[in-house]
Amino acid sequence: MEITTYRFGTLDIPEDKIISMKRPLLGFEGMSQFCLIEQEQMHPFMVLQSIEDPALAFMVVNPAFFYPEYRIEVNPKEIAELKIDDLKAVETYAIVTVPDDPSQMSVNLQGPILINTDNNFAKQLVLVNSEYRVHHLLMEHVGAKAEIGSTRSELVEV
C-alpha cells in the first residue's frame, strides 16, 4: 500500500504491516490505521504514522529500552479485544514528547500502546492505580539502565 507522509514523503507499506487500532488513540478518535516506520539512525525510536492523515505521526519507543523494569498488568478484556493468544506476540510502545529543549524529552508510561504482532490489532491502554506517569524524563535513563539485549516489556495478565 502506498501512503503519503508529511515527514517521509511517499512510502510503500506492505499490507501486513498496517496496524488497526481497536480503539483510537486518546484525542485522535478519527484515526484507526497506522504503521511503524523504523530508521536505523533513529534507533531505538520509531514513528507511529497515521495512514489516514499524512501529518499525524508520533515518535514512539519500546519503554523497556530505557526502563527495563517496566511492567504492565493487562486484564482479560484487553487480551480478548486484541485477540491475543500469546503474550510474547505483543509489542509495547510508549509515545515520546520531544520539546524544544531535548533534555526535557519525556515518555508516556501511563498510556502504552500494545500491538499484537500476530494480527496487527492495537490499542492504547490507560494504566490506572499505577506508579507510571504521562511524563517520565528520558535523559535521566539514557545509558543508566538501557540494555540493548533486553527490550521486551513485561506483560502480565490479571
PADRENPA-342706 format. One record per residue: residue number from 1; residue in one letter; x, y, z of N, C-alpha, C, O in turn. Coordinates in Angstrom, 3 decimals. Layout:
+-----+---+----------+----------+----------+----------+----------+----------+----------+----------+----------+----------+----------+----------+
|   k | r |       nx |       ny |       nz |      cax |      cay |      caz |       cx |       cy |       cz |       ox |       oy |       oz |
+-----+---+----------+----------+----------+----------+----------+----------+----------+----------+----------+----------+----------+----------+
| NUM | A |        X |        Y |        Z |        X |        Y |        Z |        X |        Y |        Z |        X |        Y |        Z |
...
+-----+---+----------+----------+----------+----------+----------+----------+----------+----------+----------+----------+----------+----------+
This chain:
+-----+---+----------+----------+----------+----------+----------+----------+----------+----------+----------+----------+----------+----------+
|   k | r |       nx |       ny |       nz |      cax |      cay |      caz |       cx |       cy |       cz |       ox |       oy |       oz |
+-----+---+----------+----------+----------+----------+----------+----------+----------+----------+----------+----------+----------+----------+
|   1 | M |    0.856 |   -1.170 |    0.000 |    0.000 |    0.000 |    0.000 |    0.905 |    1.237 |    0.000 |    1.841 |    1.330 |    0.794 |
|   2 | E |    0.624 |    2.159 |   -0.874 |    1.399 |    3.385 |   -0.940 |    0.724 |    4.437 |   -0.059 |   -0.472 |    4.695 |   -0.188 |
|   3 | I |    1.511 |    5.041 |    0.839 |    0.974 |    6.097 |    1.690 |    1.835 |    7.347 |    1.537 |    3.013 |    7.276 |    1.186 |
|   4 | T |    1.219 |    8.482 |    1.807 |    1.936 |    9.745 |    1.782 |    2.078 |   10.232 |    3.213 |    1.114 |   10.244 |    3.979 |
|   5 | T |    3.291 |   10.631 |    3.561 |    3.547 |   11.149 |    4.902 |    4.154 |   12.533 |    4.797 |    4.819 |   12.863 |    3.815 |
|   6 | Y |    3.922 |   13.325 |    5.805 |    4.471 |   14.671 |    5.856 |    5.985 |   14.642 |    6.025 |    6.697 |   15.415 |    5.385 |
|   7 | R |    6.480 |   13.752 |    6.885 |    7.909 |   13.725 |    7.222 |    8.768 |   12.870 |    6.299 |    9.947 |   13.163 |    6.100 |
|   8 | F |    8.179 |   11.804 |    5.729 |    8.983 |   10.842 |    4.970 |    8.616 |   10.760 |    3.495 |    9.186 |    9.957 |    2.756 |
|   9 | G |    7.672 |   11.583 |    3.066 |    7.238 |   11.532 |    1.673 |    6.357 |   10.317 |    1.412 |    5.603 |    9.887 |    2.285 |
|  10 | T |    6.456 |    9.771 |    0.214 |    5.653 |    8.611 |   -0.167 |    6.398 |    7.338 |    0.225 |    7.585 |    7.179 |   -0.057 |
|  11 | L |    5.671 |    6.439 |    0.882 |    6.245 |    5.172 |    1.325 |    5.382 |    4.017 |    0.843 |    4.163 |    4.143 |    0.724 |
|  12 | D |    6.025 |    2.898 |    0.568 |    5.298 |    1.686 |    0.218 |    5.283 |    0.801 |    1.461 |    6.324 |    0.298 |    1.884 |
|  13 | I |    4.106 |    0.613 |    2.040 |    3.946 |   -0.165 |    3.265 |    3.237 |   -1.473 |    2.917 |    2.133 |   -1.446 |    2.373 |
|  14 | P |    3.849 |   -2.610 |    3.221 |    3.161 |   -3.885 |    2.963 |    1.840 |   -3.948 |    3.742 |    1.763 |   -3.500 |    4.885 |
|  15 | E |    0.826 |   -4.500 |    3.120 |   -0.497 |   -4.606 |    3.741 |   -0.427 |   -5.286 |    5.105 |   -1.172 |   -4.926 |    6.016 |
|  16 | D |    0.460 |   -6.264 |    5.252 |    0.533 |   -6.998 |    6.519 |    1.246 |   -6.209 |    7.621 |    1.424 |   -6.716 |    8.729 |
|  17 | K |    1.650 |   -4.983 |    7.325 |    2.273 |   -4.112 |    8.334 |    1.344 |   -2.985 |    8.777 |    1.735 |   -2.138 |    9.580 |
|  18 | I |    0.125 |   -2.972 |    8.262 |   -0.850 |   -1.957 |    8.651 |   -1.422 |   -2.343 |   10.015 |   -1.895 |   -3.462 |   10.214 |
|  19 | I |   -1.369 |   -1.407 |   10.931 |   -1.836 |   -1.624 |   12.305 |   -3.248 |   -1.051 |   12.423 |   -3.500 |    0.096 |   12.054 |
|  20 | S |   -4.158 |   -1.868 |   12.940 |   -5.549 |   -1.450 |   13.128 |   -5.805 |   -1.202 |   14.602 |   -5.729 |   -2.117 |   15.422 |
|  21 | M |   -6.108 |    0.040 |   14.925 |   -6.414 |    0.389 |   16.311 |   -7.814 |   -0.113 |   16.648 |   -8.787 |    0.258 |   15.993 |
|  22 | K |   -7.911 |   -0.960 |   17.675 |   -9.209 |   -1.470 |   18.115 |   -9.997 |   -0.366 |   18.820 |  -11.228 |   -0.362 |   18.817 |
|  23 | R |   -9.269 |    0.560 |   19.419 |   -9.832 |    1.800 |   19.966 |   -8.836 |    2.885 |   19.584 |   -7.627 |    2.657 |   19.629 |
|  24 | P |   -9.328 |    4.058 |   19.210 |   -8.396 |    5.101 |   18.758 |   -7.501 |    5.616 |   19.885 |   -7.826 |    5.497 |   21.066 |
|  25 | L |   -6.374 |    6.186 |   19.489 |   -5.508 |    6.848 |   20.447 |   -6.275 |    7.998 |   21.075 |   -7.083 |    8.648 |   20.412 |
|  26 | L |   -6.026 |    8.248 |   22.342 |   -6.732 |    9.311 |   23.043 |   -6.525 |   10.650 |   22.337 |   -5.395 |   11.078 |   22.100 |
|  27 | G |   -7.636 |   11.295 |   22.011 |   -7.583 |   12.582 |   21.337 |   -7.558 |   12.496 |   19.823 |   -7.583 |   13.526 |   19.149 |
|  28 | F |   -7.508 |   11.273 |   19.265 |   -7.421 |   11.094 |   17.816 |   -8.463 |   10.076 |   17.363 |   -8.145 |    9.079 |   16.714 |
|  29 | E |   -9.709 |   10.353 |   17.722 |  -10.797 |    9.403 |   17.530 |  -11.032 |    8.987 |   16.078 |  -11.508 |    7.879 |   15.831 |
|  30 | G |  -10.714 |    9.840 |   15.129 |  -10.965 |    9.505 |   13.727 |   -9.900 |    8.658 |   13.069 |  -10.059 |    8.264 |   11.914 |
|  31 | M |   -8.840 |    8.371 |   13.756 |   -7.714 |    7.665 |   13.150 |   -7.662 |    6.205 |   13.637 |   -7.599 |    5.945 |   14.839 |
|  32 | S |   -7.688 |    5.276 |   12.699 |   -7.691 |    3.868 |   13.104 |   -6.622 |    3.022 |   12.424 |   -6.405 |    1.875 |   12.815 |
|  33 | Q |   -5.957 |    3.563 |   11.423 |   -4.945 |    2.806 |   10.686 |   -3.587 |    3.491 |   10.797 |   -3.459 |    4.684 |   10.520 |
|  34 | F |   -2.569 |    2.720 |   11.208 |   -1.222 |    3.245 |   11.394 |   -0.205 |    2.247 |   10.863 |   -0.540 |    1.113 |   10.520 |
|  35 | C |    1.030 |    2.689 |   10.802 |    2.153 |    1.794 |   10.530 |    3.341 |    2.300 |   11.335 |    3.395 |    3.468 |   11.721 |
|  36 | L |    4.282 |    1.412 |   11.580 |    5.511 |    1.793 |   12.275 |    6.601 |    2.033 |   11.238 |    6.830 |    1.208 |   10.354 |
|  37 | I |    7.263 |    3.169 |   11.362 |    8.380 |    3.489 |   10.472 |    9.650 |    3.409 |   11.303 |    9.799 |    4.066 |   12.334 |
|  38 | E |   10.549 |    2.583 |   10.813 |   11.796 |    2.334 |   11.529 |   12.952 |    2.793 |   10.651 |   13.047 |    2.414 |    9.484 |
|  39 | Q |   13.827 |    3.612 |   11.222 |   15.018 |    4.047 |   10.503 |   16.218 |    3.863 |   11.420 |   16.180 |    4.220 |   12.597 |
|  40 | E |   17.270 |    3.305 |   10.867 |   18.446 |    2.955 |   11.665 |   18.994 |    4.147 |   12.456 |   19.383 |    3.987 |   13.613 |
|  41 | Q |   19.031 |    5.326 |   11.857 |   19.595 |    6.489 |   12.537 |   18.715 |    6.984 |   13.685 |   19.164 |    7.806 |   14.485 |
|  42 | M |   17.475 |    6.504 |   13.786 |   16.580 |    6.908 |   14.869 |   16.580 |    5.911 |   16.035 |   16.025 |    6.203 |   17.094 |
|  43 | H |   17.186 |    4.759 |   15.855 |   17.137 |    3.701 |   16.873 |   17.511 |    4.236 |   18.251 |   18.509 |    4.947 |   18.368 |
|  44 | P |   16.761 |    3.929 |   19.281 |   15.693 |    2.936 |   19.412 |   14.299 |    3.492 |   19.129 |   13.305 |    2.799 |   19.347 |
|  45 | F |   14.211 |    4.717 |   18.652 |   12.920 |    5.337 |   18.415 |   12.353 |    4.929 |   17.056 |   13.090 |    4.595 |   16.128 |
|  46 | M |   11.025 |    4.965 |   16.966 |   10.315 |    4.673 |   15.726 |    9.228 |    5.736 |   15.571 |    8.999 |    6.542 |   16.474 |
|  47 | V |    8.572 |    5.727 |   14.431 |    7.468 |    6.656 |   14.201 |    6.206 |    5.838 |   13.955 |    6.175 |    4.956 |   13.097 |
|  48 | L |    5.166 |    6.148 |   14.725 |    3.853 |    5.558 |   14.515 |    3.103 |    6.538 |   13.615 |    2.639 |    7.586 |   14.065 |
|  49 | Q |    2.996 |    6.181 |   12.346 |    2.468 |    7.064 |   11.314 |    1.027 |    6.715 |   10.983 |    0.703 |    5.550 |   10.750 |
|  50 | S |    0.161 |    7.724 |   10.961 |   -1.224 |    7.521 |   10.549 |   -1.271 |    7.252 |    9.052 |   -0.572 |    7.898 |    8.272 |
|  51 | I |   -2.100 |    6.293 |    8.660 |   -2.331 |    6.027 |    7.239 |   -3.329 |    7.046 |    6.685 |   -3.248 |    7.432 |    5.518 |
|  52 | E |   -4.280 |    7.482 |    7.539 |   -5.347 |    8.379 |    7.090 |   -4.944 |    9.852 |    7.027 |   -5.518 |   10.611 |    6.246 |
|  53 | D |   -3.974 |   10.264 |    7.830 |   -3.582 |   11.671 |    7.900 |   -2.060 |   11.776 |    7.754 |   -1.331 |   11.411 |    8.677 |
|  54 | P |   -1.574 |   12.264 |    6.618 |   -0.133 |   12.338 |    6.379 |    0.640 |   13.152 |    7.419 |    1.835 |   12.932 |    7.614 |
|  55 | A |   -0.037 |   14.089 |    8.085 |    0.640 |   14.950 |    9.060 |    0.655 |   14.363 |   10.469 |    1.359 |   14.874 |   11.340 |
|  56 | L |   -0.113 |   13.294 |   10.705 |   -0.212 |   12.739 |   12.051 |    0.776 |   11.603 |   12.253 |    0.668 |   10.541 |   11.639 |
|  57 | A |    1.738 |   11.851 |   13.126 |    2.752 |   10.839 |   13.434 |    3.237 |   11.064 |   14.857 |    3.308 |   12.197 |   15.333 |
|  58 | F |    3.566 |    9.981 |   15.520 |    4.048 |   10.036 |   16.894 |    5.394 |    9.341 |   16.974 |    5.579 |    8.264 |   16.407 |
|  59 | M |    6.332 |    9.957 |   17.677 |    7.568 |    9.253 |   17.970 |    7.250 |    8.285 |   19.107 |    6.628 |    8.664 |   20.100 |
|  60 | V |    7.682 |    7.032 |   18.953 |    7.438 |    6.023 |   19.974 |    8.732 |    5.267 |   20.257 |    9.685 |    5.293 |   19.478 |
|  61 | V |    8.724 |    4.594 |   21.404 |    9.869 |    3.771 |   21.785 |    9.347 |    2.616 |   22.619 |    8.336 |    2.738 |   23.311 |
|  62 | N |   10.043 |    1.499 |   22.547 |    9.736 |    0.410 |   23.464 |   10.231 |    0.867 |   24.831 |   11.429 |    1.093 |   25.003 |
|  63 | P |    9.332 |    1.010 |   25.812 |    9.742 |    1.557 |   27.104 |   10.795 |    0.731 |   27.820 |   11.551 |    1.268 |   28.630 |
|  64 | A |   10.859 |   -0.558 |   27.541 |   11.842 |   -1.408 |   28.217 |   13.270 |   -1.044 |   27.828 |   14.214 |   -1.418 |   28.524 |
|  65 | F |   13.437 |   -0.327 |   26.734 |   14.787 |    0.086 |   26.340 |   15.392 |    1.017 |   27.389 |   16.580 |    0.929 |   27.699 |
|  66 | F |   14.563 |    1.905 |   27.930 |   15.027 |    2.847 |   28.952 |   14.621 |    2.442 |   30.358 |   15.265 |    2.827 |   31.334 |
|  67 | Y |   13.556 |    1.667 |   30.458 |   13.016 |    1.242 |   31.752 |   12.885 |   -0.279 |   31.747 |   11.783 |   -0.797 |   31.566 |
|  68 | P |   13.980 |   -0.999 |   31.940 |   13.932 |   -2.467 |   31.850 |   12.945 |   -3.107 |   32.827 |   12.496 |   -4.231 |   32.603 |
|  69 | E |   12.609 |   -2.413 |   33.889 |   11.675 |   -2.952 |   34.883 |   10.213 |   -2.653 |   34.542 |    9.324 |   -3.007 |   35.316 |
|  70 | Y |    9.948 |   -2.015 |   33.411 |    8.587 |   -1.623 |   33.033 |    7.701 |   -2.857 |   32.960 |    8.030 |   -3.837 |   32.292 |
|  71 | R |    6.580 |   -2.793 |   33.652 |    5.678 |   -3.936 |   33.729 |    4.234 |   -3.439 |   33.615 |    3.851 |   -2.461 |   34.256 |
|  72 | I |    3.452 |   -4.121 |   32.799 |    2.059 |   -3.752 |   32.579 |    1.178 |   -4.928 |   32.978 |    1.415 |   -6.067 |   32.575 |
|  73 | E |    0.170 |   -4.634 |   33.768 |   -0.833 |   -5.647 |   34.085 |   -1.994 |   -5.454 |   33.112 |   -2.586 |   -4.378 |   33.039 |
|  74 | V |   -2.306 |   -6.504 |   32.373 |   -3.331 |   -6.442 |   31.343 |   -4.478 |   -7.364 |   31.747 |   -4.270 |   -8.540 |   32.044 |
|  75 | N |   -5.682 |   -6.815 |   31.754 |   -6.813 |   -7.651 |   32.143 |   -7.313 |   -8.481 |   30.960 |   -7.025 |   -8.155 |   29.808 |
|  76 | P |   -8.055 |   -9.545 |   31.239 |   -8.525 |  -10.439 |   30.176 |   -9.354 |   -9.735 |   29.091 |   -9.355 |  -10.171 |   27.939 |
|  77 | K |  -10.050 |   -8.665 |   29.444 |  -10.840 |   -7.912 |   28.463 |   -9.935 |   -7.318 |   27.383 |  -10.257 |   -7.358 |   26.196 |
|  78 | E |   -8.804 |   -6.771 |   27.812 |   -7.844 |   -6.194 |   26.862 |   -7.263 |   -7.285 |   25.967 |   -7.100 |   -7.094 |   24.762 |
|  79 | I |   -6.960 |   -8.409 |   26.561 |   -6.399 |   -9.537 |   25.809 |   -7.405 |  -10.024 |   24.777 |   -7.043 |  -10.303 |   23.634 |
|  80 | A |   -8.656 |  -10.125 |   25.177 |   -9.700 |  -10.573 |   24.257 |   -9.907 |   -9.563 |   23.131 |  -10.079 |   -9.954 |   21.976 |
|  81 | E |   -9.893 |   -8.274 |   23.453 |  -10.125 |   -7.248 |   22.440 |   -9.056 |   -7.264 |   21.355 |   -9.347 |   -7.021 |   20.184 |
|  82 | L |   -7.835 |   -7.547 |   21.744 |   -6.733 |   -7.605 |   20.774 |   -6.544 |   -9.013 |   20.197 |   -5.678 |   -9.235 |   19.352 |
|  83 | K |   -7.362 |   -9.955 |   20.663 |   -7.297 |  -11.350 |   20.212 |   -5.892 |  -11.925 |   20.392 |   -5.311 |  -12.503 |   19.473 |
|  84 | I |   -5.368 |  -11.748 |   21.598 |   -4.017 |  -12.209 |   21.923 |   -4.064 |  -13.673 |   22.347 |   -4.753 |  -14.034 |   23.302 |
|  85 | D |   -3.323 |  -14.509 |   21.626 |   -3.185 |  -15.915 |   22.005 |   -1.913 |  -16.140 |   22.805 |   -1.855 |  -17.025 |   23.658 |
|  86 | D |   -0.899 |  -15.337 |   22.526 |    0.403 |  -15.494 |   23.167 |    0.923 |  -14.107 |   23.556 |    1.131 |  -13.255 |   22.692 |
|  87 | L |    1.131 |  -13.885 |   24.853 |    1.618 |  -12.577 |   25.314 |    2.964 |  -12.209 |   24.700 |    3.306 |  -11.030 |   24.621 |
|  88 | K |    3.726 |  -13.202 |   24.265 |    5.027 |  -12.930 |   23.648 |    4.880 |  -12.274 |   22.272 |    5.844 |  -11.727 |   21.736 |
|  89 | A |    3.676 |  -12.331 |   21.705 |    3.430 |  -11.726 |   20.399 |    3.051 |  -10.251 |   20.510 |    2.769 |   -9.603 |   19.503 |
|  90 | V |    3.046 |   -9.722 |   21.730 |    2.635 |   -8.334 |   21.939 |    3.862 |   -7.443 |   22.077 |    4.751 |   -7.703 |   22.887 |
|  91 | E |    3.892 |   -6.387 |   21.270 |    4.935 |   -5.371 |   21.395 |    4.328 |   -4.169 |   22.102 |    3.163 |   -3.830 |   21.896 |
|  92 | T |    5.130 |   -3.539 |   22.928 |    4.676 |   -2.391 |   23.707 |    5.461 |   -1.159 |   23.281 |    6.683 |   -1.201 |   23.136 |
|  93 | Y |    4.741 |   -0.066 |   23.083 |    5.376 |    1.195 |   22.729 |    4.812 |    2.302 |   23.603 |    3.680 |    2.218 |   24.080 |
|  94 | A |    5.602 |    3.324 |   23.806 |    5.175 |    4.496 |   24.558 |    5.443 |    5.723 |   23.693 |    6.456 |    5.797 |   22.997 |
|  95 | I |    4.531 |    6.676 |   23.746 |    4.670 |    7.907 |   22.965 |    5.700 |    8.815 |   23.622 |    5.701 |    9.008 |   24.838 |
|  96 | V |    6.569 |    9.363 |   22.794 |    7.648 |   10.238 |   23.245 |    7.283 |   11.683 |   22.889 |    6.820 |   11.967 |   21.784 |
|  97 | T |    7.499 |   12.575 |   23.837 |    7.310 |   14.001 |   23.596 |    8.686 |   14.636 |   23.473 |    9.532 |   14.487 |   24.354 |
|  98 | V |    8.902 |   15.345 |   22.372 |   10.193 |   15.976 |   22.123 |    9.989 |   17.496 |   22.088 |    9.591 |   18.042 |   21.059 |
|  99 | P |   10.262 |   18.184 |   23.211 |   10.113 |   19.641 |   23.240 |   11.331 |   20.340 |   22.622 |   12.274 |   19.681 |   22.186 |
| 100 | D |   11.303 |   21.663 |   22.588 |   12.432 |   22.424 |   22.050 |   13.728 |   22.120 |   22.792 |   14.799 |   22.087 |   22.185 |
| 101 | D |   13.637 |   21.900 |   24.089 |   14.808 |   21.554 |   24.896 |   14.894 |   20.025 |   24.990 |   14.145 |   19.420 |   25.757 |
| 102 | P |   15.794 |   19.389 |   24.224 |   15.870 |   17.924 |   24.199 |   16.120 |   17.286 |   25.572 |   15.793 |   16.117 |   25.777 |
| 103 | S |   16.688 |   18.034 |   26.500 |   16.923 |   17.464 |   27.829 |   15.608 |   17.216 |   28.568 |   15.584 |   16.522 |   29.585 |
| 104 | Q |   14.517 |   17.785 |   28.053 |   13.196 |   17.608 |   28.666 |   12.335 |   16.574 |   27.917 |   11.133 |   16.467 |   28.159 |
| 105 | M |   12.963 |   15.820 |   27.008 |   12.251 |   14.775 |   26.282 |   11.669 |   13.775 |   27.278 |   12.351 |   13.331 |   28.202 |
| 106 | S |   10.392 |   13.428 |   27.073 |    9.738 |   12.527 |   28.024 |    8.985 |   11.426 |   27.289 |    8.743 |   11.497 |   26.084 |
| 107 | V |    8.626 |   10.407 |   28.061 |    7.890 |    9.269 |   27.527 |    6.661 |    9.044 |   28.399 |    6.716 |    9.183 |   29.621 |
| 108 | N |    5.558 |    8.696 |   27.755 |    4.297 |    8.452 |   28.449 |    4.208 |    6.971 |   28.811 |    3.838 |    6.146 |   27.976 |
| 109 | L |    4.545 |    6.639 |   30.048 |    4.468 |    5.253 |   30.502 |    3.081 |    4.893 |   31.024 |    2.789 |    3.717 |   31.244 |
| 110 | Q |    2.234 |    5.885 |   31.222 |    0.889 |    5.635 |   31.729 |   -0.077 |    5.237 |   30.606 |   -1.128 |    4.653 |   30.869 |
| 111 | G |    0.277 |    5.550 |   29.371 |   -0.602 |    5.251 |   28.235 |    0.098 |    4.431 |   27.162 |    0.224 |    4.890 |   26.027 |
| 112 | P |    0.559 |    3.218 |   27.497 |    1.281 |    2.422 |   26.498 |    0.373 |    1.970 |   25.361 |   -0.843 |    1.856 |   25.519 |
| 113 | I |    0.984 |    1.720 |   24.228 |    0.292 |    1.187 |   23.060 |    0.726 |   -0.258 |   22.908 |    1.917 |   -0.552 |   22.815 |
| 114 | L |   -0.242 |   -1.155 |   22.884 |    0.038 |   -2.577 |   22.701 |   -0.301 |   -2.959 |   21.272 |   -1.352 |   -2.582 |   20.753 |
| 115 | I |    0.596 |   -3.711 |   20.634 |    0.360 |   -4.187 |   19.273 |    0.529 |   -5.702 |   19.273 |    1.589 |   -6.223 |   19.618 |
| 116 | N |   -0.527 |   -6.394 |   18.883 |   -0.467 |   -7.844 |   18.725 |    0.148 |   -8.102 |   17.356 |   -0.490 |   -7.851 |   16.334 |
| 117 | T |    1.376 |   -8.597 |   17.325 |    2.077 |   -8.779 |   16.054 |    1.524 |   -9.943 |   15.237 |    1.848 |  -10.074 |   14.056 |
| 118 | D |    0.693 |  -10.791 |   15.849 |    0.083 |  -11.893 |   15.094 |   -1.009 |  -11.403 |   14.150 |   -1.205 |  -11.984 |   13.083 |
| 119 | N |   -1.736 |  -10.323 |   14.534 |   -2.836 |   -9.842 |   13.701 |   -2.801 |   -8.322 |   13.471 |   -3.654 |   -7.781 |   12.767 |
| 120 | N |   -1.818 |   -7.641 |   14.063 |   -1.652 |   -6.187 |   13.963 |   -2.814 |   -5.387 |   14.534 |   -3.065 |   -4.261 |   14.104 |
| 121 | F |   -3.523 |   -5.962 |   15.501 |   -4.509 |   -5.211 |   16.261 |   -3.777 |   -4.469 |   17.361 |   -2.834 |   -4.996 |   17.952 |
| 122 | A |   -4.210 |   -3.241 |   17.637 |   -3.524 |   -2.431 |   18.641 |   -4.522 |   -1.596 |   19.420 |   -5.659 |   -1.382 |   19.000 |
| 123 | K |   -4.060 |   -1.137 |   20.563 |   -4.847 |   -0.192 |   21.352 |   -3.943 |    0.476 |   22.359 |   -2.894 |   -0.047 |   22.735 |
| 124 | Q |   -4.376 |    1.641 |   22.783 |   -3.667 |    2.354 |   23.832 |   -4.362 |    2.058 |   25.149 |   -5.581 |    2.192 |   25.264 |
| 125 | L |   -3.594 |    1.660 |   26.126 |   -4.129 |    1.435 |   27.466 |   -3.965 |    2.714 |   28.275 |   -3.100 |    3.540 |   27.984 |
| 126 | V |   -4.791 |    2.865 |   29.278 |   -4.601 |    3.912 |   30.269 |   -4.455 |    3.179 |   31.597 |   -5.415 |    2.620 |   32.129 |
| 127 | L |   -3.238 |    3.195 |   32.113 |   -2.954 |    2.475 |   33.351 |   -3.440 |    3.303 |   34.536 |   -2.976 |    4.421 |   34.758 |
| 128 | V |   -4.365 |    2.751 |   35.282 |   -4.871 |    3.424 |   36.477 |   -4.260 |    2.752 |   37.700 |   -3.828 |    1.601 |   37.638 |
| 129 | N |   -4.230 |    3.471 |   38.794 |   -3.604 |    2.945 |   40.020 |   -2.208 |    2.431 |   39.727 |   -1.824 |    1.346 |   40.163 |
| 130 | S |   -1.461 |    3.221 |   38.987 |   -0.127 |    2.830 |   38.551 |    0.893 |    3.864 |   39.020 |    0.570 |    5.035 |   39.215 |
| 131 | E |    2.105 |    3.415 |   39.192 |    3.196 |    4.333 |   39.547 |    3.671 |    5.117 |   38.323 |    4.419 |    6.085 |   38.456 |
| 132 | Y |    3.240 |    4.700 |   37.138 |    3.684 |    5.347 |   35.908 |    2.891 |    6.624 |   35.647 |    1.698 |    6.720 |   35.934 |
| 133 | R |    3.616 |    7.610 |   35.084 |    3.022 |    8.907 |   34.786 |    3.057 |    9.161 |   33.277 |    3.617 |    8.383 |   32.504 |
| 134 | V |    2.443 |   10.266 |   32.894 |    2.413 |   10.662 |   31.491 |    3.779 |   11.204 |   31.054 |    4.151 |   11.069 |   29.889 |
| 135 | H |    4.522 |   11.810 |   31.975 |    5.835 |   12.391 |   31.643 |    6.930 |   11.786 |   32.514 |    7.035 |   12.086 |   33.703 |
| 136 | H |    7.742 |   10.927 |   31.899 |    8.951 |   10.411 |   32.531 |   10.111 |   10.923 |   31.690 |   10.195 |   10.630 |   30.497 |
| 137 | L |   10.994 |   11.679 |   32.301 |   12.123 |   12.234 |   31.557 |   13.062 |   11.125 |   31.101 |   13.502 |   10.299 |   31.901 |
| 138 | L |   13.364 |   11.115 |   29.804 |   14.222 |   10.061 |   29.251 |   15.694 |   10.274 |   29.562 |   16.426 |    9.307 |   29.772 |
| 139 | M |   16.133 |   11.504 |   29.596 |   17.557 |   11.769 |   29.798 |   18.062 |   11.237 |   31.137 |   19.255 |   10.975 |   31.294 |
| 140 | E |   17.168 |   11.079 |   32.087 |   17.567 |   10.503 |   33.371 |   17.958 |    9.037 |   33.232 |   18.660 |    8.494 |   34.085 |
| 141 | H |   17.502 |    8.394 |   32.148 |   17.740 |    6.969 |   31.974 |   18.670 |    6.625 |   30.820 |   19.005 |    5.456 |   30.630 |
| 142 | V |   19.087 |    7.609 |   30.055 |   19.974 |    7.320 |   28.936 |   21.277 |    6.750 |   29.471 |   21.989 |    7.395 |   30.241 |
| 143 | G |   21.570 |    5.541 |   29.051 |   22.805 |    4.889 |   29.465 |   22.773 |    4.302 |   30.864 |   23.590 |    3.438 |   31.180 |
| 144 | A |   21.861 |    4.742 |   31.703 |   21.849 |    4.260 |   33.085 |   21.360 |    2.826 |   33.186 |   21.997 |    1.997 |   33.835 |
| 145 | K |   20.235 |    2.524 |   32.550 |   19.663 |    1.196 |   32.684 |   19.427 |    0.517 |   31.348 |   19.064 |   -0.659 |   31.313 |
| 146 | A |   19.624 |    1.227 |   30.251 |   19.315 |    0.654 |   28.941 |   20.259 |   -0.475 |   28.592 |   21.479 |   -0.318 |   28.607 |
| 147 | E |   19.672 |   -1.612 |   28.278 |   20.435 |   -2.754 |   27.815 |   19.844 |   -3.164 |   26.485 |   18.690 |   -3.587 |   26.423 |
| 148 | I |   20.608 |   -3.046 |   25.431 |   20.088 |   -3.278 |   24.098 |   19.509 |   -4.681 |   23.952 |   18.550 |   -4.865 |   23.202 |
| 149 | G |   20.047 |   -5.649 |   24.629 |   19.553 |   -7.017 |   24.506 |   18.234 |   -7.272 |   25.198 |   17.581 |   -8.271 |   24.897 |
| 150 | S |   17.814 |   -6.427 |   26.102 |   16.572 |   -6.691 |   26.844 |   15.569 |   -5.576 |   26.614 |   15.393 |   -4.697 |   27.457 |
| 151 | T |   14.911 |   -5.622 |   25.457 |   13.965 |   -4.576 |   25.120 |   12.548 |   -5.130 |   25.011 |   11.817 |   -4.811 |   24.073 |
| 152 | R |   12.179 |   -5.940 |   25.952 |   10.838 |   -6.519 |   25.967 |   10.151 |   -6.092 |   27.246 |   10.623 |   -6.397 |   28.342 |
| 153 | S |    9.032 |   -5.385 |   27.112 |    8.255 |   -5.013 |   28.294 |    7.551 |   -6.247 |   28.802 |    7.158 |   -7.112 |   28.019 |
| 154 | E |    7.391 |   -6.333 |   30.095 |    6.725 |   -7.496 |   30.664 |    5.237 |   -7.230 |   30.770 |    4.805 |   -6.259 |   31.390 |
| 155 | L |    4.449 |   -8.122 |   30.145 |    3.004 |   -8.050 |   30.231 |    2.554 |   -9.155 |   31.155 |    3.025 |  -10.287 |   31.053 |
| 156 | V |    1.650 |   -8.837 |   32.049 |    1.134 |   -9.822 |   32.978 |   -0.376 |   -9.782 |   32.910 |   -0.976 |   -8.719 |   33.064 |
| 157 | E |   -1.000 |  -10.929 |   32.679 |   -2.454 |  -10.990 |   32.673 |   -2.946 |  -11.006 |   34.106 |   -2.434 |  -11.757 |   34.937 |
| 158 | V |   -3.962 |  -10.158 |   34.403 |   -4.525 |  -10.119 |   35.761 |   -5.928 |  -10.681 |   35.766 |   -6.568 |  -10.732 |   36.816 |
+-----+---+----------+----------+----------+----------+----------+----------+----------+----------+----------+----------+----------+----------+
